[in-house]
Amino acid sequence: MEALVCKKLGDPTLPLSDSSPIFVSNDHPIPNLTSPTSVRVQIKATSLNYANFLQILGKYQEKPPLPFIPGSDYSGVVEAVGTGVTKFKIGDFVCSFTALGSFAGKIVAEEKDLFCVPDGCDLVAAGALPIAYGTSHVGLVHRARLSAGQVLLVLGAAGGVGLSAVQIGKVCGAIVIAVARGTEKVNFLKSLGVDLVVDSSEGSIIESVKKFLRARKLKGVDVLYDPVGGKLAKESLKLLNWAANILVIGFASGEVPVIPANIALVKNWTIHGLFWGSYKIHQPKVLEDSVAELLSWLAKGLITINISHSYTLSEANLAFSAIKERKAIGKVMITFGDNRETRSRL
Ligand SMILES: NC(=O)c1ccc[n+]([C@@H]2O[C@H](COP(=O)([O-])OP(=O)(O)OC[C@H]3O[C@@H](n4cnc5c(N)ncnc54)[C@H](OP(=O)(O)O)[C@@H]3O)[C@@H](O)[C@H]2O)c1
């Protein structure tokens, strides 16, 4: 089978050659079922998350031994089942996530770790959902308990997790303020009916957000969703309401922000560090219920997944470039078979 192998740490955007840290193996061994309750999935789509890029660079918190097959969330079709499998049969559409290994034609998972992709869901879109949408759903719904009428401020709002937070915020009935860089991203977010979109390339975001809050007679931001960190996060703290919730999601800017504890005390802020993957170990039911709910929202059209870039495995360096160069609006995917032209509804 086809598999993308990371042989050394380095920049995965380099053209695939001897100097690249990644290469495509065309005769990688097909994984065998590992237990009576395991399932082999023929992968149709796997998404790129910023963490996949950081992991190959050697800058992610989890550092697997070399060589490894990167890749985390995926969708596909069941092609083999163990003798004890009860939930799935050959031909079923499924999606899931894994620590490693989805940048390959096939993967083996335990049936308890797979989700059924409901009728009406685009199979490629389902491969983009677990991590990005799962992180935002657990953060906004489970941790910050975002409710209708609250003000949600999303940084990096056109990125993978950011765009999912915007959509989930709207489903929750929140007033959503989105921050993104550049006209294309801003126009895209406006087309989704976001309450206010601020272009971060035009200087400080504070004045435009304050003006909006004043006009709508709102006191401040109730929930800050921050996958970016750095200067933007620091500025955003000035917009927060009394008893605001801060979701610390990631540091795409490369800079970990400092949140002063004295101000958190005076303003009664709650700061949530959120590592979505760790729910799999500590509270798997929360994570499973969350992904199942998101798939039902996808089937009902409450959320839609925008795939701005789609590549084959042998174009993986281009896929990583789209992430590195901040070109992605929503998700970047690697697809297999004849799915390249498949797009979800906007
Ligand atoms: N906590 C968790 O469990 C969890 C789960 C998933 C992801 N994450 C983290 O969330 C962050 C975003 O992940 P993602 O998959 O959504 O990535 P992504 O699709 O590449 O989006 C990142 C966004 O960050 C913004 N950004 C600002 N400064 C940047 C910089 N210097 N370099 C790159 N992007 C910059 C970009 O928006 P503009 O160009 O519009 O500024 C971009 O849209 C990453 O740090 C990732 O590790 C955390």
The ligand as an ORCA input file, in Angstrom:
! r2SCAN-3c Opt
* xyz 0 1
  N      -5.314     21.845     22.060
  C      -5.600     20.910     21.187
  O      -6.011     19.808     21.522
  C      -5.420     21.252     19.727
  C      -6.107     20.548     18.719
  C      -5.934     20.934     17.392
  C      -5.071     21.998     17.089
  N      -4.404     22.619     18.106
  C      -3.488     23.747     17.847
  O      -4.206     24.822     17.296
  C      -3.338     25.567     16.455
  C      -3.986     25.735     15.094
  O      -4.107     24.461     14.482
  P      -4.845     24.293     13.064
  O      -4.758     22.856     12.719
  O      -6.136     24.976     13.083
  O      -3.835     25.116     12.126
  P      -4.122     25.995     10.823
  O      -5.280     25.447     10.083
  O      -2.823     26.134     10.153
  O      -4.570     27.409     11.425
  C      -3.701     28.203     12.180
  C      -4.162     29.635     12.062
  O      -3.329     30.412     12.937
  C      -3.116     31.689     12.379
  N      -1.737     32.133     12.609
  C      -1.400     33.258     13.259
  N      -0.075     33.389     13.307
  C       0.444     32.351     12.649
  C       1.772     31.972     12.344
  N       2.829     32.702     12.723
  N       1.944     30.831     11.648
  C       0.897     30.100     11.256
  N      -0.410     30.412     11.526
  C      -0.608     31.545     12.211
  C      -3.400     31.580     10.872
  O      -4.409     32.517     10.608
  P      -4.123     33.921      9.926
  O      -3.201     33.693      8.756
  O      -5.502     34.339      9.540
  O      -3.520     34.774     11.002
  C      -3.971     30.171     10.666
  O      -5.237     30.226     10.007
  C      -1.999     24.834     16.412
  O      -1.126     25.405     17.346
  C      -2.393     23.428     16.853
  O      -1.316     22.712     17.417
  C      -4.571     22.264     19.398
*
